[in-house]
Amino acid sequence: MIDTIVLTLTKDMFHIREPDKFSPSARWVNNPKWHYRISSKQNVIKGEVRRGIYKPYLILTPKTNSSGIVPMLKIELSLPKLMFGNNIDELQYKAFVSVVTKLQVVLA
């Protein structure tokens, strides 16, 4: 059974709408002159957990590639928790479209 997965997105694959929800703020991504090493994280808020709201863990980091230093977004999540609110129920491949749709809604 697949539980926790990590998706890694390049700068052209994501947009940060609310950079201040990251700690430290992810405003550095939109600054064309950023050249320092910084890592911004967005954890689940405890109040949301108590209300049964599950959100992925987001990590925004600069990575070096052939183009220089570029921001990358890692999305770490449990697929069963996303879909069912627990790690006991198993997902089947036929749920793929539903998983992608729900992930897009949660990340939006």
Secondary structure, 3 states (H helix, E strand, C coil): CCCEEEEEEEHHHCCCCCHHHCECCHHHHHCCCCCCCCCEEECCCHHHHHCCCCCCEEEEEEEEECCEEEEEEEEEEEHHHHHHCCCCCCCCHHHHHHHHHHHHHHHC
